[in-house]
Amino acid sequence: MSTLRIVLLITFLVIASLAGLFTWQNLPRISMLSFHLGFAGIETAKPAPVVVYMWISFATGFVIAWIRGVIRTFQVSRERDKYRAQAARANLKINN
């Protein structure tokens, strides 16, 4: 195992243990979630543990970031293909 893998494994274990401790500590705490705008409001039907809200928001942020990354990858890929085609056309003009 390389040094980088060992460092990454230790970092992952530390982060996972901290997240687990946070979850364990805050599991008994419950809260009502409400979101009020000037014209409408949303409220949960019954209280839920704070940890549930935290993990849902974390997962939502992760999914949104992943979707944006996929979209950006497709955009960069399209631009790369466009520039390759331009370079190929320019090379053909020079050689003819």
N, CA and C atoms as an extended XYZ file, in Angstrom:
288
Properties=species:S:1:pos:R:3:atomname:S:1:resname:S:1:resid:I:1 pbc="F F F"
N         0.843       -1.178        0.000 N   MET     1
C         0.000        0.000        0.000 CA  MET     1
C         0.888        1.241        0.000 C   MET     1
N         0.563        2.177       -0.861 N   SER     2
C         1.387        3.378       -0.965 CA  SER     2
C         1.062        4.345        0.184 C   SER     2
N         1.941        5.310        0.354 N   THR     3
C         1.770        6.298        1.416 CA  THR     3
C         0.510        7.125        1.192 C   THR     3
N         0.247        7.481       -0.056 N   LEU     4
C        -0.943        8.267       -0.367 CA  LEU     4
C        -2.217        7.521        0.022 C   LEU     4
N        -2.276        6.235       -0.284 N   ARG     5
C        -3.462        5.448        0.068 CA  ARG     5
C        -3.641        5.344        1.578 C   ARG     5
N        -2.557        5.218        2.292 N   ILE     6
C        -2.637        5.139        3.754 CA  ILE     6
C        -3.148        6.461        4.319 C   ILE     6
N        -2.639        7.582        3.804 N   VAL     7
C        -3.089        8.892        4.269 CA  VAL     7
C        -4.565        9.090        3.934 C   VAL     7
N        -4.979        8.720        2.733 N   LEU     8
C        -6.391        8.840        2.351 CA  LEU     8
C        -7.284        7.952        3.220 C   LEU     8
N        -6.824        6.748        3.529 N   LEU     9
C        -7.593        5.844        4.370 CA  LEU     9
C        -7.747        6.409        5.779 C   LEU     9
N        -6.663        6.935        6.330 N   ILE    10
C        -6.724        7.527        7.667 CA  ILE    10
C        -7.643        8.744        7.669 C   ILE    10
N        -7.538        9.584        6.641 N   THR    11
C        -8.406       10.759        6.541 CA  THR    11
C        -9.872       10.345        6.458 C   THR    11
N       -10.161        9.344        5.629 N   PHE    12
C       -11.531        8.852        5.512 CA  PHE    12
C       -12.041        8.307        6.838 C   PHE    12
N       -11.221        7.544        7.540 N   LEU    13
C       -11.636        6.978        8.819 CA  LEU    13
C       -11.909        8.064        9.858 C   LEU    13
N       -11.079        9.111        9.882 N   VAL    14
C       -11.284       10.207       10.826 CA  VAL    14
C       -12.596       10.929       10.519 C   VAL    14
N       -12.827       11.237        9.238 N   ILE    15
C       -14.062       11.937        8.852 CA  ILE    15
C       -15.285       11.066        9.127 C   ILE    15
N       -15.209        9.785        8.802 N   ALA    16
C       -16.333        8.878        9.041 CA  ALA    16
C       -16.611        8.727       10.533 C   ALA    16
N       -15.567        8.659       11.351 N   SER    17
C       -15.790        8.528       12.796 CA  SER    17
C       -16.390        9.801       13.377 C   SER    17
N       -15.948       10.975       12.900 N   LEU    18
C       -16.539       12.229       13.369 CA  LEU    18
C       -18.011       12.330       12.967 C   LEU    18
N       -18.328       11.932       11.745 N   ALA    19
C       -19.723       11.945       11.298 CA  ALA    19
C       -20.560       10.952       12.106 C   ALA    19
N       -19.988        9.803       12.404 N   GLY    20
C       -20.695        8.813       13.226 CA  GLY    20
C       -20.934        9.315       14.644 C   GLY    20
N       -19.926        9.958       15.231 N   LEU    21
C       -20.096       10.516       16.575 CA  LEU    21
C       -21.142       11.623       16.589 C   LEU    21
N       -21.123       12.481       15.567 N   PHE    22
C       -22.131       13.530       15.466 CA  PHE    22
C       -23.526       12.927       15.384 C   PHE    22
N       -23.665       11.897       14.568 N   THR    23
C       -24.955       11.233       14.408 CA  THR    23
C       -25.401       10.620       15.728 C   THR    23
N       -24.510        9.904       16.386 N   TRP    24
C       -24.835        9.238       17.649 CA  TRP    24
C       -25.229       10.255       18.726 C   TRP    24
N       -24.504       11.359       18.811 N   GLN    25
C       -24.776       12.377       19.819 CA  GLN    25
C       -26.108       13.081       19.602 C   GLN    25
N       -26.440       13.369       18.370 N   ASN    26
C       -27.602       14.199       18.074 CA  ASN    26
C       -28.838       13.419       17.664 C   ASN    26
N       -28.772       12.109       17.693 N   LEU    27
C       -29.929       11.303       17.312 CA  LEU    27
C       -31.135       11.546       18.210 C   LEU    27
N       -30.964       11.733       19.523 N   PRO    28
C       -32.153       11.971       20.355 CA  PRO    28
C       -32.786       13.356       20.171 C   PRO    28
N       -32.073       14.297       19.599 N   ARG    29
C       -32.622       15.645       19.417 CA  ARG    29
C       -33.574       15.657       18.232 C   ARG    29
N       -34.783       16.138       18.474 N   ILE    30
C       -35.764       16.210       17.393 CA  ILE    30
C       -36.191       17.661       17.188 C   ILE    30
N       -36.675       17.921       15.992 N   SER    31
C       -37.074       19.282       15.664 CA  SER    31
C       -38.138       19.244       14.576 C   SER    31
N       -38.961       20.281       14.580 N   MET    32
C       -39.924       20.476       13.499 CA  MET    32
C       -39.236       21.320       12.433 C   MET    32
N       -39.378       20.932       11.212 N   LEU    33
C       -38.809       21.699       10.118 CA  LEU    33
C       -39.908       22.538        9.490 C   LEU    33
N       -39.685       23.842        9.401 N   SER    34
C       -40.663       24.705        8.760 CA  SER    34
C       -39.946       25.700        7.867 C   SER    34
N       -40.601       26.011        6.775 N   PHE    35
C       -40.062       26.943        5.800 CA  PHE    35
C       -41.192       27.889        5.435 C   PHE    35
N       -41.058       29.134        5.859 N   HIS    36
C       -42.136       30.100        5.650 CA  HIS    36
C       -41.688       31.210        4.705 C   HIS    36
N       -42.489       31.423        3.688 N   LEU    37
C       -42.305       32.547        2.788 CA  LEU    37
C       -43.404       33.555        3.091 C   LEU    37
N       -43.378       34.674        2.436 N   GLY    38
C       -44.405       35.667        2.673 CA  GLY    38
C       -45.793       35.210        2.263 C   GLY    38
N       -45.875       34.340        1.273 N   PHE    39
C       -47.174       33.927        0.740 CA  PHE    39
C       -47.511       32.468        1.001 C   PHE    39
N       -46.557       31.655        1.451 N   ALA    40
C       -46.815       30.233        1.683 CA  ALA    40
C       -45.830       29.698        2.715 C   ALA    40
N       -46.131       28.530        3.219 N   GLY    41
C       -45.242       27.905        4.184 CA  GLY    41
C       -45.352       26.392        4.126 C   GLY    41
N       -44.273       25.732        4.492 N   ILE    42
C       -44.240       24.276        4.521 CA  ILE    42
C       -43.768       23.866        5.910 C   ILE    42
N       -44.391       22.834        6.464 N   GLU    43
C       -43.995       22.331        7.771 CA  GLU    43
C       -44.105       20.812        7.759 C   GLU    43
N       -43.163       20.139        8.435 N   THR    44
C       -43.209       18.682        8.484 CA  THR    44
C       -44.398       18.233        9.320 C   THR    44
N       -44.900       17.049        9.017 N   ALA    45
C       -46.078       16.533        9.706 CA  ALA    45
C       -45.762       16.192       11.162 C   ALA    45
N       -44.572       15.632       11.410 N   LYS    46
C       -44.183       15.312       12.776 CA  LYS    46
C       -42.689       15.584       12.944 C   LYS    46
N       -42.224       15.773       14.161 N   PRO    47
C       -40.805       16.067       14.381 CA  PRO    47
C       -39.927       14.890       13.951 C   PRO    47
N       -38.719       15.220       13.529 N   ALA    48
C       -37.743       14.208       13.124 CA  ALA    48
C       -36.400       14.568       13.757 C   ALA    48
N       -35.518       13.585       13.897 N   PRO    49
C       -34.195       13.887       14.450 CA  PRO    49
C       -33.435       14.890       13.580 C   PRO    49
N       -32.680       15.753       14.221 N   VAL    50
C       -31.895       16.763       13.521 CA  VAL    50
C       -30.910       16.100       12.560 C   VAL    50
N       -30.414       14.950       12.950 N   VAL    51
C       -29.436       14.233       12.120 CA  VAL    51
C       -30.041       13.856       10.772 C   VAL    51
N       -31.306       13.515       10.761 N   VAL    52
C       -31.972       13.167        9.496 CA  VAL    52
C       -31.942       14.366        8.554 C   VAL    52
N       -32.281       15.538        9.084 N   TYR    53
C       -32.238       16.749        8.265 CA  TYR    53
C       -30.815       17.027        7.779 C   TYR    53
N       -29.833       16.810        8.649 N   MET    54
C       -28.440       17.064        8.275 CA  MET    54
C       -27.992       16.134        7.150 C   MET    54
N       -28.302       14.848        7.267 N   TRP    55
C       -27.875       13.909        6.233 CA  TRP    55
C       -28.637       14.125        4.927 C   TRP    55
N       -29.902       14.505        5.014 N   ILE    56
C       -30.668       14.803        3.792 CA  ILE    56
C       -30.070       16.012        3.084 C   ILE    56
N       -29.727       17.057        3.837 N   SER    57
C       -29.142       18.240        3.208 CA  SER    57
C       -27.762       17.934        2.638 C   SER    57
N       -26.978       17.111        3.320 N   PHE    58
C       -25.670       16.717        2.806 CA  PHE    58
C       -25.813       15.936        1.501 C   PHE    58
N       -26.725       14.978        1.484 N   ALA    59
C       -26.928       14.167        0.278 CA  ALA    59
C       -27.449       15.023       -0.876 C   ALA    59
N       -28.347       15.959       -0.573 N   THR    60
C       -28.877       16.842       -1.614 CA  THR    60
C       -27.765       17.697       -2.208 C   THR    60
N       -26.926       18.263       -1.361 N   GLY    61
C       -25.799       19.057       -1.855 CA  GLY    61
C       -24.844       18.233       -2.690 C   GLY    61
N       -24.588       16.999       -2.257 N   PHE    62
C       -23.700       16.115       -3.010 CA  PHE    62
C       -24.274       15.796       -4.387 C   PHE    62
N       -25.565       15.518       -4.446 N   VAL    63
C       -26.209       15.195       -5.730 CA  VAL    63
C       -26.206       16.408       -6.656 C   VAL    63
N       -26.504       17.590       -6.114 N   ILE    64
C       -26.488       18.804       -6.940 CA  ILE    64
C       -25.092       19.062       -7.483 C   ILE    64
N       -24.066       18.918       -6.642 N   ALA    65
C       -22.686       19.117       -7.101 CA  ALA    65
C       -22.313       18.078       -8.151 C   ALA    65
N       -22.749       16.840       -7.985 N   TRP    66
C       -22.443       15.787       -8.951 CA  TRP    66
C       -23.102       16.098      -10.294 C   TRP    66
N       -24.358       16.538      -10.263 N   ILE    67
C       -25.057       16.866      -11.505 CA  ILE    67
C       -24.356       18.023      -12.222 C   ILE    67
N       -23.974       19.050      -11.463 N   ARG    68
C       -23.255       20.176      -12.080 CA  ARG    68
C       -21.922       19.719      -12.669 C   ARG    68
N       -21.246       18.805      -11.983 N   GLY    69
C       -19.981       18.280      -12.505 CA  GLY    69
C       -20.171       17.503      -13.794 C   GLY    69
N       -21.231       16.712      -13.861 N   VAL    70
C       -21.515       15.943      -15.083 CA  VAL    70
C       -21.827       16.889      -16.233 C   VAL    70
N       -22.639       17.907      -15.962 N   ILE    71
C       -22.970       18.871      -17.008 CA  ILE    71
C       -21.717       19.580      -17.491 C   ILE    71
N       -20.862       19.990      -16.572 N   ARG    72
C       -19.618       20.683      -16.952 CA  ARG    72
C       -18.702       19.751      -17.747 C   ARG    72
N       -18.654       18.483      -17.391 N   THR    73
C       -17.835       17.520      -18.136 CA  THR    73
C       -18.317       17.416      -19.573 C   THR    73
N       -19.634       17.361      -19.775 N   PHE    74
C       -20.170       17.303      -21.134 CA  PHE    74
C       -19.851       18.579      -21.905 C   PHE    74
N       -19.922       19.734      -21.244 N   GLN    75
C       -19.604       20.992      -21.916 CA  GLN    75
C       -18.137       21.025      -22.335 C   GLN    75
N       -17.246       20.625      -21.449 N   VAL    76
C       -15.817       20.629      -21.763 CA  VAL    76
C       -15.527       19.633      -22.881 C   VAL    76
N       -16.183       18.484      -22.843 N   SER    77
C       -15.989       17.478      -23.881 CA  SER    77
C       -16.429       18.011      -25.242 C   SER    77
N       -17.567       18.714      -25.271 N   ARG    78
C       -18.051       19.289      -26.517 CA  ARG    78
C       -17.075       20.344      -27.051 C   ARG    78
N       -16.561       21.204      -26.153 N   GLU    79
C       -15.594       22.223      -26.561 CA  GLU    79
C       -14.309       21.583      -27.074 C   GLU    79
N       -13.857       20.534      -26.394 N   ARG    80
C       -12.649       19.836      -26.827 CA  ARG    80
C       -12.828       19.257      -28.220 C   ARG    80
N       -13.971       18.633      -28.477 N   ASP    81
C       -14.229       18.064      -29.801 CA  ASP    81
C       -14.268       19.152      -30.865 C   ASP    81
N       -14.839       20.312      -30.521 N   LYS    82
C       -14.897       21.427      -31.469 CA  LYS    82
C       -13.489       21.900      -31.822 C   LYS    82
N       -12.631       22.046      -30.799 N   TYR    83
C       -11.262       22.508      -31.046 CA  TYR    83
C       -10.436       21.464      -31.799 C   TYR    83
N       -10.686       20.201      -31.542 N   ARG    84
C        -9.982       19.147      -32.291 CA  ARG    84
C       -10.378       19.193      -33.765 C   ARG    84
N       -11.662       19.402      -34.017 N   ALA    85
C       -12.127       19.484      -35.407 CA  ALA    85
C       -11.517       20.700      -36.105 C   ALA    85
N       -11.434       21.834      -35.388 N   GLN    86
C       -10.818       23.029      -35.970 CA  GLN    86
C        -9.345       22.784      -36.266 C   GLN    86
N        -8.656       22.119      -35.352 N   ALA    87
C        -7.235       21.826      -35.562 CA  ALA    87
C        -7.048       20.872      -36.739 C   ALA    87
N        -7.939       19.903      -36.860 N   ALA    88
C        -7.837       18.965      -37.975 CA  ALA    88
C        -8.084       19.676      -39.303 C   ALA    88
N        -9.073       20.578      -39.346 N   ARG    89
C        -9.330       21.333      -40.564 CA  ARG    89
C        -8.161       22.242      -40.898 C   ARG    89
N        -7.584       22.874      -39.918 N   ALA    90
C        -6.432       23.749      -40.149 CA  ALA    90
C        -5.246       22.954      -40.652 C   ALA    90
N        -5.048       21.773      -40.114 N   ASN    91
C        -3.940       20.913      -40.545 CA  ASN    91
C        -4.142       20.463      -41.988 C   ASN    91
N        -5.385       20.166      -42.382 N   LEU    92
C        -5.658       19.776      -43.751 CA  LEU    92
C        -5.373       20.940      -44.703 C   LEU    92
N        -5.712       22.164      -44.310 N   LYS    93
C        -5.465       23.329      -45.164 CA  LYS    93
C        -3.980       23.563      -45.337 C   LYS    93
N        -3.212       23.339      -44.306 N   ILE    94
C        -1.752       23.558      -44.391 CA  ILE    94
C        -1.115       22.513      -45.291 C   ILE    94
N        -1.541       21.269      -45.196 N   ASN    95
C        -0.935       20.183      -45.957 CA  ASN    95
C        -1.347       20.198      -47.428 C   ASN    95
N        -2.444       20.798      -47.778 N   ASN    96
C        -2.886       20.819      -49.192 CA  ASN    96
C        -2.274       21.901      -49.966 C   ASN    96
